[in-house]
């Protein structure tokens, strides 16, 4: 994808062929316009080196990162990402390897894609939880002038202590601190938080209520899960792994949908909900939309489906929309009980 972006005219041609054109797919959320509700989840374009091509392939948004204040190598054990093809899943123990916020900001500064660009930011591995707020703020300070929204990653299982940031005390302090930085770009950027699927249902609803209280713009649900027993067909491959990590893909499908519905029941339409986890088809995306998600994201299905996968999902979403009572994705959000 990086090489393709360097060929004169290649991305313009690709975008002309593959970008969604159906106005019904357009979503207005958080003051931003998305050509499609389908976006790229954080973790794929960690260093903002492929977002131009990803936009041309038909994604309405690309969430780059996770980015940390300083460059870091991630976890030492390799391989750090493994395919589990019988479960259509990935096992990821990367640990936020990235070039650091200044390098990523430099790449985003030259963006040309019309796709919405989100910046997913996380805690530097060497930083203790008690010092996390200044660490996050440094990253946001660098990225804010060049991103359309900021997502606080407090839920990856691959950085020590990170999931502690989902507690009410830590999350409140983090949001208060980071809120002082998006103005660095002269704009009031939408701020979202990304949650883990492994929280208890009561914790999910408490955080959703807290997000309303903190006046966040949205919630991204969910990150990868540490419950590898969900990959039932891959027990042998998992037993042979040298690392733990987070599981993504089809095994996460049911829990991701459950968490989305829990959050929707708590917040209604007062926050933008972004659903991630096990979305493999337009049918999956449509179910999330009817369940309350204004936007959806994918990573694992794109790895398995190949470069034309987003185009196929957008095409099939258009068909689902035409067969529905609604004329736009926005009208269908949260209308599961009315679906025909």
QUIDADA-V157469 format. One record per pair of residues at least 4 apart in sequence whose C-alpha atoms are under 8 Angstrom apart, sorted by sequence separation. I is the first residue (numbers start at 1). J is the second residue. D is the distance in Angstrom with one decimal. If there is no record, write none. Layout:
I J D
I J D
This chain:
1 5 6.4
2 6 6.9
3 7 7.0
6 10 7.9
7 11 7.8
9 13 6.2
10 14 6.1
11 15 5.8
12 16 6.1
13 17 6.3
14 18 6.0
15 19 5.0
21 25 8.0
22 26 7.4
28 32 5.7
29 33 6.6
40 44 7.5
42 46 7.0
45 49 6.5
50 54 6.2
51 55 6.1
52 56 6.4
53 57 6.3
54 58 7.0
55 59 5.1
68 72 7.9
84 88 6.0
85 89 6.2
99 103 6.0
100 104 6.4
101 105 5.9
102 106 6.2
103 107 6.6
104 108 6.3
105 109 6.1
106 110 7.3
107 111 7.1
123 127 6.9
127 131 6.3
128 132 6.3
131 135 6.8
132 136 6.1
133 137 6.1
134 138 6.2
135 139 6.7
136 140 6.2
137 141 5.9
138 142 6.5
139 143 6.4
140 144 5.5
141 145 7.9
143 147 6.2
144 148 7.9
161 165 7.7
166 170 6.6
167 171 5.9
168 172 5.9
169 173 6.4
170 174 6.1
171 175 6.1
172 176 6.2
173 177 6.1
174 178 6.0
175 179 5.8
176 180 7.2
177 181 7.7
178 182 7.2
179 183 8.0
182 186 7.7
183 187 5.3
199 203 6.0
200 204 6.4
201 205 6.4
202 206 6.2
203 207 6.1
204 208 6.2
205 209 6.2
206 210 6.1
207 211 6.0
208 212 6.5
209 213 6.3
210 214 6.0
211 215 6.0
212 216 6.3
231 235 7.1
234 238 6.1
235 239 6.1
236 240 6.5
237 241 6.6
247 251 7.9
248 252 6.0
249 253 7.1
252 256 6.0
253 257 6.3
254 258 6.2
255 259 6.1
256 260 6.2
257 261 6.3
258 262 6.3
259 263 6.2
260 264 6.1
261 265 6.1
262 266 6.5
263 267 6.1
264 268 4.9
267 271 6.5
280 284 6.3
281 285 6.4
282 286 5.9
283 287 6.2
284 288 6.5
285 289 6.3
286 290 6.2
287 291 6.1
288 292 6.4
289 293 4.5
298 302 6.7
299 303 6.5
300 304 6.5
301 305 5.6
302 306 5.6
305 309 5.3
308 312 6.4
309 313 6.3
310 314 6.2
311 315 6.1
312 316 6.1
313 317 6.0
314 318 6.2
315 319 6.6
316 320 6.3
317 321 6.1
318 322 6.2
319 323 6.3
320 324 6.3
321 325 7.8
322 326 7.6
327 331 6.9
328 332 6.7
329 333 6.4
331 335 8.0
332 336 8.0
335 339 6.4
5 10 6.8
14 19 7.8
20 25 7.7
28 33 4.8
29 34 7.7
45 50 6.0
54 59 6.3
55 60 6.6
75 80 7.6
83 88 7.8
84 89 5.0
99 104 6.8
127 132 6.4
144 149 7.9
157 162 7.3
165 170 5.0
166 171 5.6
182 187 6.8
183 188 5.6
199 204 6.3
211 216 5.4
247 252 7.5
263 268 7.8
264 269 7.3
279 284 5.3
280 285 7.8
288 293 5.5
289 294 5.9
302 307 7.2
321 326 6.6
322 327 7.1
326 331 5.9
4 10 6.5
5 11 6.1
27 33 5.9
28 34 6.3
45 51 6.7
55 61 6.8
83 89 6.2
84 90 5.7
144 150 7.5
156 162 6.8
157 163 6.9
164 170 7.4
165 171 5.6
182 188 6.0
183 189 7.4
229 235 7.7
278 284 8.0
279 285 6.1
289 295 7.2
321 327 6.7
326 332 6.1
4 11 7.2
26 33 7.0
27 34 5.0
55 62 7.0
83 90 4.7
84 91 7.3
155 162 6.4
156 163 6.8
182 189 5.7
211 218 7.8
289 296 7.8
302 309 6.1
321 328 6.9
26 34 5.5
27 35 6.6
54 62 7.2
82 90 5.7
83 91 6.5
124 132 8.0
127 135 7.5
154 162 5.6
155 163 4.9
211 219 7.8
288 296 7.4
302 310 7.4
321 329 7.3
26 35 4.5
27 36 6.5
81 90 6.9
82 91 5.2
123 132 6.1
154 163 5.5
264 273 7.8
25 35 6.4
26 36 5.2
27 37 6.2
81 91 5.6
82 92 6.7
140 150 7.6
154 164 7.6
155 165 7.8
228 238 7.8
25 36 5.0
26 37 7.0
51 62 6.2
80 91 7.9
81 92 4.6
124 135 7.0
154 165 5.5
155 166 7.1
208 219 7.8
285 296 6.5
23 35 7.7
25 37 6.7
80 92 6.0
81 93 6.2
123 135 6.5
154 166 6.0
51 64 7.5
80 93 5.0
81 94 6.9
123 136 6.2
260 273 7.7
275 288 6.7
21 35 7.6
40 54 7.9
80 94 5.3
122 136 6.4
325 339 7.9
20 35 6.6
121 136 6.9
260 275 6.6
324 339 7.4
325 340 7.8
20 36 6.7
48 64 5.6
324 340 6.8
47 64 6.8
48 65 7.1
45 63 7.5
46 64 5.5
47 65 6.0
75 93 7.0
121 139 6.8
226 244 7.8
228 246 7.8
257 275 7.7
275 293 5.9
279 297 7.6
280 298 7.8
40 59 6.7
45 64 5.2
46 65 3.9
75 94 5.6
121 140 7.2
226 245 6.4
227 246 7.9
228 247 6.2
256 275 7.2
273 292 6.9
274 293 5.5
279 298 6.2
39 59 5.1
42 62 7.7
44 64 7.4
45 65 6.2
46 66 5.7
47 67 7.4
74 94 5.6
75 95 5.2
226 246 5.0
227 247 7.3
231 251 5.6
256 276 6.7
273 293 4.8
274 294 6.3
275 295 6.5
276 296 5.9
277 297 7.7
278 298 7.6
38 59 5.6
39 60 5.3
40 61 6.2
41 62 6.9
42 63 5.0
43 64 7.1
44 65 7.6
46 67 6.9
74 95 4.5
75 96 8.0
225 246 5.0
226 247 6.2
230 251 5.4
256 277 5.5
272 293 7.2
273 294 5.8
274 295 4.7
275 296 4.7
276 297 5.0
277 298 7.0
280 301 5.2
36 58 7.9
38 60 5.6
39 61 4.4
40 62 4.7
41 63 5.6
42 64 5.4
43 65 5.8
74 96 5.3
75 97 7.7
224 246 4.8
225 247 5.1
230 252 7.4
256 278 7.4
272 294 6.3
273 295 6.6
274 296 5.2
275 297 6.3
276 298 6.2
278 300 7.7
279 301 6.8
36 59 6.7
37 60 6.1
38 61 7.0
39 62 5.6
40 63 5.9
41 64 7.8
42 65 5.5
43 66 6.1
73 96 7.6
74 97 4.2
193 216 7.9
224 247 5.2
225 248 6.9
269 292 7.7
272 295 7.9
274 297 7.1
278 301 7.4
36 60 4.5
37 61 7.9
39 63 7.5
42 66 6.1
72 96 7.4
73 97 4.6
74 98 7.7
119 143 7.0
192 216 6.0
195 219 7.4
197 221 7.4
224 248 5.2
253 277 5.6
254 278 7.9
268 292 7.8
35 60 5.0
36 61 7.8
72 97 5.4
73 98 6.7
191 216 5.8
192 217 5.7
193 218 6.8
194 219 5.9
195 220 6.4
196 221 7.0
197 222 5.5
223 248 8.0
252 277 5.5
253 278 4.1
34 60 5.3
71 97 7.4
72 98 5.8
96 122 7.9
190 216 7.6
191 217 5.4
192 218 4.7
193 219 5.1
194 220 4.5
195 221 5.4
196 222 5.3
197 223 6.4
252 278 5.3
253 279 6.8
34 61 6.8
71 98 5.6
72 99 6.7
190 217 5.6
191 218 6.8
192 219 5.3
193 220 6.0
194 221 5.9
195 222 5.4
196 223 4.9
197 224 7.0
198 225 6.2
225 252 7.3
250 277 7.4
251 278 6.7
264 291 7.6
68 96 7.5
71 99 4.4
72 100 7.1
119 147 6.0
190 218 7.9
192 220 6.9
194 222 6.6
195 223 6.0
196 224 6.7
197 225 6.0
198 226 7.3
224 252 7.7
249 277 6.0
250 278 4.2
260 288 7.7
264 292 5.9
67 96 7.0
70 99 7.2
71 100 3.8
118 147 5.6
119 148 7.7
121 150 7.3
166 195 7.5
194 223 6.8
196 225 6.9
198 227 7.7
248 277 6.4
249 278 4.3
250 279 7.2
66 96 6.0
68 98 7.2
70 100 4.4
71 101 7.4
95 125 7.8
117 147 5.6
118 148 5.6
119 149 6.3
120 150 6.0
121 151 6.2
122 152 6.4
123 153 8.0
248 278 6.9
249 279 7.3
250 280 7.4
261 291 6.1
65 96 7.9
67 98 6.2
69 100 5.4
70 101 6.3
117 148 5.4
118 149 4.8
119 150 4.9
120 151 4.6
121 152 5.4
122 153 5.1
123 154 8.0
249 280 8.0
257 288 6.8
260 291 7.2
261 292 7.1
282 313 4.9
286 317 7.0
66 98 7.5
67 99 7.8
68 100 5.5
69 101 5.1
116 148 6.3
117 149 7.0
118 150 5.7
119 151 6.0
120 152 6.0
121 153 5.8
122 154 6.8
129 161 6.3
260 292 7.2
281 313 5.9
282 314 7.1
285 317 7.9
65 98 7.5
67 100 6.2
68 101 5.9
69 102 7.7
118 151 7.0
120 153 6.3
128 161 7.6
129 162 7.0
163 196 8.0
260 293 7.4
67 101 6.0
125 159 5.9
222 256 6.0
257 291 7.9
282 316 5.7
283 317 7.6
286 320 7.6
125 160 6.8
129 164 7.6
221 256 6.8
282 317 5.3
294 329 7.6
19 55 7.7
123 159 7.8
129 165 7.4
294 330 6.8
19 56 6.0
67 104 7.7
105 142 6.1
109 146 5.6
144 181 7.5
145 182 7.7
222 259 7.7
283 320 8.0
18 56 6.7
19 57 6.2
20 58 6.0
101 139 5.4
105 143 5.2
108 146 5.7
136 174 7.9
140 178 7.1
144 182 5.2
221 259 7.0
282 320 8.0
18 57 5.5
19 58 4.2
104 143 7.6
108 147 7.4
123 162 6.9
144 183 7.5
145 184 6.4
146 185 7.4
150 189 6.9
152 191 7.6
154 193 7.3
155 194 6.4
168 207 7.1
175 214 7.6
221 260 6.6
294 333 5.9
15 55 7.6
16 56 7.9
18 58 5.4
19 59 7.4
102 142 6.0
133 173 7.3
137 177 6.8
141 181 5.3
144 184 6.3
145 185 3.7
149 189 5.3
150 190 6.3
151 191 6.0
152 192 6.2
153 193 6.3
154 194 6.4
155 195 5.3
156 196 7.2
167 207 8.0
289 329 7.6
293 333 6.2
11 52 7.7
15 56 4.2
101 142 6.0
102 143 7.7
105 146 6.7
133 174 5.3
137 178 5.2
140 181 6.3
141 182 6.6
144 185 5.4
145 186 7.2
148 189 6.5
149 190 4.9
150 191 5.1
151 192 4.7
152 193 4.7
153 194 5.2
154 195 6.7
155 196 4.9
166 207 7.7
292 333 5.1
293 334 7.0
11 53 6.5
14 56 5.8
15 57 6.3
101 143 6.7
132 174 7.8
136 178 6.9
140 182 6.6
145 187 7.7
148 190 7.4
149 191 6.1
150 192 6.3
151 193 5.4
152 194 6.1
153 195 7.5
168 210 7.2
172 214 7.2
290 332 5.9
291 333 6.9
292 334 3.8
14 57 6.7
15 58 7.1
134 177 7.5
141 184 6.1
149 192 7.8
151 194 6.6
289 332 6.7
290 333 5.0
291 334 4.7
292 335 7.4
12 56 7.5
133 177 6.2
137 181 6.3
289 333 5.0
290 334 4.5
291 335 6.8
5 50 7.9
11 56 6.1
133 178 7.2
144 189 7.4
289 334 6.3
290 335 4.9
291 336 5.5
290 336 4.3
2 49 6.2
5 52 6.9
2 50 5.4
5 53 6.2
1 50 5.7
4 53 7.3
287 336 7.6
290 339 7.5
46 96 8.0
249 299 7.9
2 53 7.4
46 97 7.6
47 98 5.8
74 125 8.0
249 300 5.3
1 53 5.8
46 98 6.2
47 99 6.3
67 119 7.6
72 124 7.8
219 271 7.2
221 273 7.6
248 300 6.6
249 301 6.7
1 54 7.7
62 115 6.9
64 117 7.2
66 119 7.5
67 120 6.2
68 121 6.0
72 125 8.0
218 271 4.9
219 272 6.5
220 273 6.1
221 274 6.2
222 275 6.7
223 276 7.3
224 277 7.5
61 115 5.0
62 116 6.4
63 117 5.8
64 118 6.1
65 119 6.3
66 120 4.9
67 121 4.8
68 122 5.5
69 123 7.8
70 124 7.0
217 271 5.7
218 272 4.4
219 273 5.2
220 274 4.6
221 275 5.1
222 276 5.4
223 277 7.3
60 115 5.2
61 116 4.4
62 117 5.1
63 118 4.3
64 119 5.3
65 120 5.1
66 121 5.1
67 122 6.0
68 123 6.0
69 124 6.5
204 259 7.3
208 263 5.9
212 267 7.2
216 271 7.4
217 272 6.3
218 273 5.6
219 274 6.2
220 275 6.0
221 276 5.7
222 277 6.2
48 104 5.9
59 115 7.1
60 116 6.4
61 117 5.7
62 118 6.2
63 119 5.7
64 120 6.0
65 121 6.6
66 122 6.0
68 124 5.3
218 274 7.4
220 276 7.1
221 277 7.8
47 104 5.8
56 113 7.5
61 118 7.4
63 120 6.3
205 262 6.6
209 266 6.7
49 107 7.3
55 113 6.3
197 255 6.8
201 259 7.6
204 262 7.4
205 263 6.1
208 266 6.6
209 267 6.9
212 270 7.7
48 107 6.4
52 111 7.2
55 114 7.3
197 256 6.8
204 263 7.0
208 267 6.7
212 271 7.4
48 108 6.8
52 112 7.0
55 115 5.4
52 113 5.4
201 262 7.5
205 266 6.3
51 113 7.8
96 158 7.7
197 259 7.1
95 158 4.8
96 159 7.5
94 158 6.8
95 159 5.5
93 158 5.7
69 135 6.2
68 135 7.9
69 136 7.0
156 223 6.5
157 224 7.5
68 136 7.4
155 223 6.3
156 224 6.9
157 225 7.6
69 138 5.9
151 220 8.0
157 226 6.9
69 139 4.6
68 139 6.0
67 139 7.3
42 120 6.4
35 115 7.4
34 115 7.0
34 116 6.5
33 116 7.5
75 158 7.9
32 116 7.7
66 153 7.4
158 245 6.0
157 245 6.4
158 246 7.3
157 246 6.1
156 246 7.6
32 148 7.8
89 231 7.5
87 231 5.9
87 232 7.3
87 233 5.9
86 233 5.9
87 234 6.6
86 234 6.5
84 234 6.2
93 243 6.9
93 244 6.4
94 245 7.8
92 244 7.9
93 245 4.1
84 237 7.3
91 244 7.8
92 245 5.1
93 246 6.4
91 245 6.1
92 246 5.1
91 246 5.6
92 247 6.4
91 247 4.7
92 248 7.9
90 247 5.8
91 248 6.6
89 247 6.9
90 248 5.3
89 248 5.5
90 249 6.4
30 190 6.4
89 249 4.3
88 249 6.0
89 250 5.9
87 249 7.8
88 250 5.7
89 251 6.9
80 243 7.3
87 250 6.5
88 251 7.8
78 242 7.8
87 251 6.7
77 242 7.4
78 243 7.9
77 243 6.8
30 217 6.5
90 300 6.6
89 300 6.6
88 300 7.7
88 301 7.7
88 304 7.4
41 276 7.3
30 272 6.9
29 272 6.7
38 285 7.9
57 307 6.8
57 308 7.0
59 310 6.2
58 310 5.6
57 310 6.6
58 311 5.5
57 311 6.7
44 299 6.6
39 295 7.4
41 297 5.0
43 299 7.7
58 314 7.6
37 294 6.8
38 295 6.4
39 296 6.1
40 297 5.2
41 298 5.3
42 299 7.8
37 295 4.6
38 296 5.2
39 297 4.5
40 298 5.3
41 299 5.6
37 296 5.9
38 297 5.7
39 298 6.4
40 299 6.1
38 298 7.5
29 294 7.3
27 294 7.3
27 295 7.9
38 310 7.6
38 314 7.6
36 314 7.2
25 314 7.9
20 311 7.4
19 311 7.2
25 317 7.8
37 329 7.7
18 311 5.8
25 318 6.9
20 314 6.5
24 318 7.5
20 315 7.8
22 318 7.1
24 321 7.7
26 328 7.3
27 329 6.5
28 330 7.4
24 327 6.0
25 328 6.1
26 329 7.0
27 330 6.0
24 328 4.2
25 329 5.6
26 330 8.0
23 328 7.7
24 329 6.2
